[in-house]
Amino acid sequence: MTSARLGFNARISFPTGGAAQALRDGIELFRVAEQLGYDTGWVYQRHFDNYLASPLVFHAAVAQHTDRIGLGTAIIGVRYEEPILLAEAAATADLLSSGRLQLGLGTGQGGFDSVFGQEPNDGREQSQTRLAAFLRAVRGEQVGVVGDLAGMVAAGTELTVRPTSPGLADRVWYGAGSVASAERVGRQGLRLLLSTILSGQIDDYGAELARAIRAYRSVHPATSPAQVAVARSVLPATSPELRRRYAAYDEERRTQGPAASRPPGALTPLARATPLAPSTPLARPTPLARPTPTSLTSSTLLAPSASRAGGVGTPVSTQLTPGSSARFTMSPVHHGDPYEVVDQLLADPSVALADDLIAFLPPAFGLRENLRLLEDIATTVAPSLGWAPTTGGRTS
């Protein structure tokens, strides 16, 4: 992973009634991250919840307070996006940021078809159809012609999206949660965002992601960058208090799954893990122990119990929806002393293969906690992975 880029992913979450302050805090997070030398900052889209809903509008604002840092979306769910409107908004945000947008797309969260005026459909198939239309639009290709009733514009006039932003089409990423989906992204010639959640029960999370990266690069056309970003929960404890805080977050994530670390008032996912045995008291681990990924399933499933930095794993089970057999695996949380976290990341083959490492910030952490975490990652972990801070950016 030498010469890799370092980024972070922030949920921009807020308690009910606190959206305005959370958005301002999000801008400050990006401003300080730029000072620390981070290459990119990413935000997530979630509809009808206490999280950011309009990443492109947010990044248009962030662009006015920063000069260098890349502005990523991880991800915008295209299943509910109108392709031409998305291309227009993305080009506008990219121009306002002087070409800094890193546009991450994906299928996105489902369940809202009727709310968005759609018939129930296969979200993945719908997303691929809309993705193809979006790519034509953002590349400046013709998207239609003027009809007979268009007023003063001559019928038959060719239509393309305006404004266009040179280079944006080469900075489109797509999210993948399996080897097969990563290979599809490669065939499409897009950049690859690997999720913190994979489809199925995975015993070795890093090895599975490494397989996905190799599959992606094996079919990616040589005419465009085959760039890969992996996201990880990276929590180096630089004090006893932080060690306890990060171990507690890991325990919460292992026992609650996607329901962990959510702001007050947020929707609660059905995929909530419950402990099957009493938790083992947290203890100082054997140095350099690697964490075990948390596997979640609709039926009872024991996650491997193994020594890990900061504590001991606890068996968990998850019911996605009543009667469902769907399974998924969440990425491990890398926590402990900084040298322990470095060792865990160096032992991960997917991190070694990736171009970008994106540190996932716990959603319920406040601005002060996240700023401390960004600084600790940049100063105690990332340099040992071959990263050097990028200079430049605003100081106030």
Buried (B, 14 or more C-beta within 10 A) or exposed (E): BEEBBBBBBBBBBBBEEBBEEBBEBBBBBBBBBBBBBBBBBBBBBBBEBBBBBBBBBBBBBBBEEBEBBBBBBBBBBBBBBBBBEBBBBBBBBBBBBEEBBBBBBBBBBBEBBEEEEEEEEEBBEBBBBBBEBBBBBBBBEEBEEBEEEEEEEEEEEEBBBEEBBEEBBBBBBBBBBBBEBBBBBBEBBBBBBBBBBBBBBBEBBBEBBBBBBBBBBEBBEEEBEBBBBBBBBBBBBBEEEBBBBBBBBBBBBBBBBBBBBBBEEBEEBBBBBEBBEEBEEBEEBEEBBBBBBBBBBBEEBBBEEEBBBBBBBBBBBBBBEEEBEBBBBBBBBBBBBBBBBBBBBBEBBBBBBBBBBBBBBBBBBEBEBBBBBBBBBBBBBBEBBBBEBBEEBEEE
